[in-house]
Amino acid sequence: MLRGQVAVFVSCSEKFKEAVAWPVRDALAARGLRPIVMADEPPLPGTGGGAEPTAGPYLDASSALVALCTADYELSDGSRYPRANIVDEIQQARARPHLRDRCQVLRSPGVLLPSDITPSSDDLDVARPDVAAEVVLKQLREWGMVPAPAAAGPHPVSAGADDDTERLFDGLPPGDLDEARRRLYPLLRDRDPGRRRQIARDLHRVLTESGDHGRALAAASLLEAAAGLNPGLVPAEMVETLAGHPGYLARSCAAALLRDRAAVAPLDVPVEVLGRLAMPSTEDWLVWAPAMAAVRELATRRRDAQVILEALATSADVRDRHAAATALLAVAQARPAAVAAGLAGRLAGDPDPLVAARAAEVVTALGPGGDQDEGAG
């Protein structure tokens, strides 16, 4: 379809365009089709806009190809051939799944074509383009293209059924995010906005209220998939509720959601919520590990996020300080200029040798003068 009509690519030579191709074009247009004589067409939007339009995008938009193989060249031995562009366009069409069985070839008497193009063809009399047009229309009718179908409309959406969400869980392997995404996508695609939001709320409810660990784990995967497909379905308030939940699985999901959001929308990550999760001394590993991954990602793009590392660096617990130094090293290796001044140097003086050694790596990665406090000489 092209601009709401069934498109038919008319391959022809410039020499016979006015005498043959245009009458065929007009006959197809009169039946509600969208004939394409490429020499008369501007480039399609988004295809580069060069001076010479290329056939590829128009073939992709077409539902059939009609090749008018006229005798453009004649050799001394009497052999007759069409223009090379016609042969090329037939070959391009046959290489496309939607056109390989929708190529009609008409050729003038004696015109030769490569043997791999088509085993048969219809006759073309350049003096009777009206006859050629009827031959083309007859074939298009057999392919079900005439009359033109109604213009393509938007994909239908509906409110769906109350058990939409329940079907997502059926046999879903716990923790399988890829499968969760595959299952969720067609459901979100086919549901209206209100139902999509309800699906996200249902998943959130299962995650926070279900006593079945496997079911809650599946809900976490589905909710992460929902946020990846449409972040608006999992608003900040929902993430904060998960972050404050007593169950580690909900908090782990919140950390994963913030980690993913940090990569694509760093300004949308609430630093204070992330900081509550990024605490190795008090949190479950399944919570603080993805939260620290979010901190590392965020710190390279939002200087404010390093306040989390500064707070961890002053913790009485060595696990927090070591995590801060490890994260700071990752930031220094990715973007040295993003490292907060003086932080690595302070950690390098830590009483714990492992923390100090890790911080020394940061100082080395920053290079001379790379970790001076602001205002230092």
Number of C-alpha atoms within 10 A of each C-alpha: 17 18 10 14 20 23 26 28 25 25 26 25 23 13 13 16 20 11 14 23 27 17 17 27 20 15 20 23 16 10 13 16 23 23 25 23 20 18 15 9 12 13 18 13 8 7 11 11 12 9 8 12 18 18 18 14 14 20 24 19 18 24 22 25 27 25 23 27 28 27 21 16 13 13 8 6 6 10 12 18 21 21 17 12 13 20 19 14 21 22 16 16 24 18 11 14 10 16 18 15 13 20 22 20 21 20 22 20 15 13 19 15 16 9 8 7 14 14 9 10 14 15 16 22 16 20 10 12 18 16 15 24 20 14 17 21 19 14 17 21 12 9 13 11 20 17 14 17 14 9 12 12 7 6 7 9 14 13 14 13 9 10 9 16 19 11 11 19 19 10 8 20 15 19 16 14 18 12 16 24 19 13 17 21 14 10 18 20 15 16 19 15 15 10 20 22 16 15 25 23 16 16 25 23 13 17 26 20 12 14 10 10 12 15 18 24 22 25 30 30 24 32 28 25 22 24 18 17 15 13 16 12 19 19 12 18 9 14 24 17 15 23 24 15 15 10 13 17 21 25 28 25 25 29 31 24 26 29 24 20 20 23 13 12 12 21 12 12 23 15 20 13 19 25 22 18 24 29 26 22 17 13 16 16 16 15 24 25 21 23 29 25 20 28 29 25 23 26 27 23 16 16 12 12 23 25 16 20 26 19 14 24 24 15 16 10 14 19 16 22 28 25 23 32 28 20 23 31 25 19 25 25 15 15 14 20 14 16 24 23 17 17 22 30 18 17 26 22 14 18 10 13 12 15 23 21 17 21 28 20 18 29 25 14 18 19 10 9 12 20 22 16 15 9 6 8 6
